[in-house]
Amino acid sequence: MKNRNLTLVLFLLCDFLLAEFSLAISLLVTHNQVFFNKFDIISFSYLAWPILLLLILYILKVYNILWSHSGYMEILRISASAFFSIFGLVFAQFSLFGNCFESEVFIILLFLSISLIYASRLLFKKLTNIQKHIDFDESSKLLSGNIMLIGAGSAGEMIINEFTTKPEYSNCKIKCVIDDNVYKHGKYISGIKIIGGRELIVSAAEKFDISTIVFAIPNCNSDEKSAILDLCQKTGCKLKIVPSICRLYNISEISHTLREVQIEDLLGRDPIDLTKNIDLQYLNNKVVLVTGGGGSIGSELCRQIASVGPSKLIIFDIYENNAYEIQNELRNNFPNLKLVTLIGSVRDSNRLESVFKTYKPQIVFHAAAHKHVPLMEDSPNETIKNNVFGTLKTANCASKYNAEKFVLISTDKAVNPTNIMGASKRICEMIVQTCNKNSETDFVAVRFGNVLGSNGSVIPVFKNQIAHGGPVTVTDPNIIRYFMTIPEAVSLVLEAGSKAHGGEIFVLDMGKPVKILTLAENLIKLSGYTPYKDIQIQFTGLRPGEKLFEELLMSEEGLETTDNSLIYIGQPIDIDEKLLFDTLDKMKAIMYDDSADVRALVSSIVPTYKPPK
C-alpha cells in the first residue's frame, strides 16, 4: 500500500511539472506576445491548466492503470484527459476574461501534453522492467536454455510472447511446440513451429537439446495430463506446468504462474472442488466445534469454516503446537473471527462436559483420532481409548447439549478392516448411527481414503528417503490406495454437514486407485532422479494390519446417489445396540490393563475384523 501511494504521488508531481512545461513551450513556440503582456490570464492559466489536467486524469482513472501492461487504450485515456482539460481551460478563460489563447497554442498544448505524459509512462515501464530483470525470482533463474512447449492453445501463445519479450527470460529459447491436434502440425504459433504430437516428445527433446519442458494446457483432464507428463519425464528434462486456469490470478502474467510438476498432477484423477455447489450457510452465525482442530484435516476444516462466518469457532486439540499454529493463522487471516482455542483430550469426560456446557456448540466436526496403522497395531488398547471412547464421549455431549449436527471423520480402512485402527473407526461409525436413532442431533459419518500432504501421508516419507539418497521403501509392488487432497477431503466433510439428515455414511467417488509403486517412481522422477538407477526402491513386505487395497463400502451397505454425482450414501446397517454397548462396557473394563488384549472384543462386534494370532 505504501509503494502504491508513493507511486501515485510521484505521478501527480511529474504530471504537474509536465503540464506547466507543456504550456510554457506552447506559448513560446507560438510567439504569443499579446498574452505575454497580460499577466492576469497567463498567471491564471498556469494555475488552472495543471489542476484541470490532473483532475481529469484522476477521473478517467489514468492513475489506476497498470503501466507494465499498457497499450492503445491507455493512450486514448491520456488523450481524452488532455482534450477535456483544454476544453475546460478555454471555457474558464472566456468566463473570466472574455477571450482565450489562440488556437495554435491549444493544438500544440494538446499534442505536447499527451506526448510528454505518455513518454513518462513509457520511461516508468522501462525502469520497472529493468527492476524486474534484477529482482525476478529463483524459479525464473532456473529457466534457461532450450525449451519445449506442450500445448499450442492460448496459454501456449501467451507463454511464447512473454518468453520472447520479457528480459528475465532472455536466456531461454523456445525451440518447438507439441500439440496432439493434427490440424496444427506444421503450422506456426507466434513464430514457433508446431512439430507434431506427444509421440515426438522424447525424440524432439534430444534433437533440439531441450533442457526444460513447459506444460501449457491448463484445463487438460488428469488422465491426459498424467500420460503426457509421464512421457516428459522420460526425457530427463526439467518440467514446469501452467496451473489450472481458475488459479491464474492475473492472466497477463501467465509466465509467473509456472510451477514445478507436483505428484497430484500424476495421479490420473481430476481434482474435485465440491465447495462450488455447497450451501455452507448452515455454518453461518453458528457455534462450531472442531475436535482435533490442529491436525491436517481439522486445521483445513477450521480454515474453510472461518471463511463462512460462524458466530464462534472452537478449536479443541490435545497437541498444543498444532493448535497454536492454526490459531495464529486464523487470527491473521480472519481478524474479526471469534476464535476459542482449547487444549484437551476427547478421552477426558470432565473436560468435554465443561467445553460443551460453556460454549454449547451447534455444529460438531469430530476429527480427533489416532490414525497411524502400524503404531496402533502395537497399542490396540490406546486405539480403543482414543478413537472409540473419544467418539462416544464427544457424541454423548453433543446429544446432551442439543447440538444440531455431529459429523464424524471416518476412513476407508473401516471397511472390512484388517487392522485395529480401521476396526476402531468402524465401531465409531456404529456409535454414530446408533446415537442418531436416540437423539435430536443429526449424526453422520464421512468416509474417504488417504490424504496427500497429511501427517500420515506416504509422500513426506518418500521425500525424506529421496533426500537422503534412498532407498525408497514400498511394502508391496502391488499395493494400491485411493488418494485425495486435504481440500477435497474437507469439501466432502462440509458437503456431508450440509446434506445430513442423520444416520448416513457419506462416501466420495475417488476415481481410480493408484499403485504406491507408481507413486514412488513418479516422485523420484520429479526429484530429478532415475528410479532403480539413482534411487533404489526396496520392497519391505506388508506391515501388520496392512492390506493390498482399501474399500470404500461394505458389501451389505449398498449405494444411494445424491444430487452430487461424486457423493454417495451408504445405507445404515442393522446394529444390535445391546451387543454393541455391552461389548463397549467390557472394553471399558479392560482397556486400562496393558496386559489385556482388547482385540478379541473388537472382533465380536466387527465380524469382518480378524485379529492377528
Stockholm file with secondary structure:
# STOCKHOLM 1.0

chainA/1-613         MKNRNLTLVLFLLCDFLLAEFSLAISLLVTHNQVFFNKFDIISFSYLAWPILLLLILYILKVYNILWSHSGYMEILRISASAFFSIFGLVFAQFSLFGNCFESEVFIILLFLSISLIYASRLLFKKLTNIQKHIDFDESSKLLSGNIMLIGAGSAGEMIINEFTTKPEYSNCKIKCVIDDNVYKHGKYISGIKIIGGRELIVSAAEKFDISTIVFAIPNCNSDEKSAILDLCQKTGCKLKIVPSICRLYNISEISHTLREVQIEDLLGRDPIDLTKNIDLQYLNNKVVLVTGGGGSIGSELCRQIASVGPSKLIIFDIYENNAYEIQNELRNNFPNLKLVTLIGSVRDSNRLESVFKTYKPQIVFHAAAHKHVPLMEDSPNETIKNNVFGTLKTANCASKYNAEKFVLISTDKAVNPTNIMGASKRICEMIVQTCNKNSETDFVAVRFGNVLGSNGSVIPVFKNQIAHGGPVTVTDPNIIRYFMTIPEAVSLVLEAGSKAHGGEIFVLDMGKPVKILTLAENLIKLSGYTPYKDIQIQFTGLRPGEKLFEELLMSEEGLETTDNSLIYIGQPIDIDEKLLFDTLDKMKAIMYDDSADVRALVSSIVPTYKPPK
#=GR chainA/1-613 SS CHHHHHHHHHHHHHHHHHHHHHHHHHHHHTTCHHHHTCHHHHHHHHHHHHHHHHHHHHHTTGGGCCGGGCCHHHHHHHHHHHHHHHHHHHHHHHHHHSCCCCHHHHHHHHHHHHHHHHHHHHHHHHHHHHHHHHHCCHHHHHCCEEEEEECCSHHHHHHHHHHHHCGGGTTEEEEEEECSCGGGTTCEETTEEEEECGGGHHHHHHHTTEEEEEECCTTCCHHHHHHHHHHHHTTTCEEEECCCGGGCSCGGGGGGGCEECCGGGGSSSCCCCGGGGCCGGGGTTCEEEEETTTSHHHHHHHHHHHTTCCSEEEEEESCHHHHHHHHHHHHHHCTTCCEEEEECCTTCHHHHHHHHHHHCCSEEEECCCCCCHHHHHHCHHHHIIIIIHHHHHHHHHHHHTTCSEEEEECCGGGSSCSSHHHHHHHHHHHHHHHHHHTCSSEEEEEECCEEETSTTCHHHHHHHHHHTTCCEEESCTTCEECEEEHHHHHHHHHHHHHHCCSSCEEEECCCSCEEHHHHHHHHHHHTTCCBTTTBCEEECCCCTTCCSCCCSSCTTTCCEECSSTTEEEECCCCCCHHHHHHHHHHHHHHTTCTTSCTHHHHHHHSTTCCCCC
#=GC SS_cons         CHHHHHHHHHHHHHHHHHHHHHHHHHHHHTTCHHHHTCHHHHHHHHHHHHHHHHHHHHHTTGGGCCGGGCCHHHHHHHHHHHHHHHHHHHHHHHHHHSCCCCHHHHHHHHHHHHHHHHHHHHHHHHHHHHHHHHHCCHHHHHCCEEEEEECCSHHHHHHHHHHHHCGGGTTEEEEEEECSCGGGTTCEETTEEEEECGGGHHHHHHHTTEEEEEECCTTCCHHHHHHHHHHHHTTTCEEEECCCGGGCSCGGGGGGGCEECCGGGGSSSCCCCGGGGCCGGGGTTCEEEEETTTSHHHHHHHHHHHTTCCSEEEEEESCHHHHHHHHHHHHHHCTTCCEEEEECCTTCHHHHHHHHHHHCCSEEEECCCCCCHHHHHHCHHHHIIIIIHHHHHHHHHHHHTTCSEEEEECCGGGSSCSSHHHHHHHHHHHHHHHHHHTCSSEEEEEECCEEETSTTCHHHHHHHHHHTTCCEEESCTTCEECEEEHHHHHHHHHHHHHHCCSSCEEEECCCSCEEHHHHHHHHHHHTTCCBTTTBCEEECCCCTTCCSCCCSSCTTTCCEECSSTTEEEECCCCCCHHHHHHHHHHHHHHTTCTTSCTHHHHHHHSTTCCCCC
//
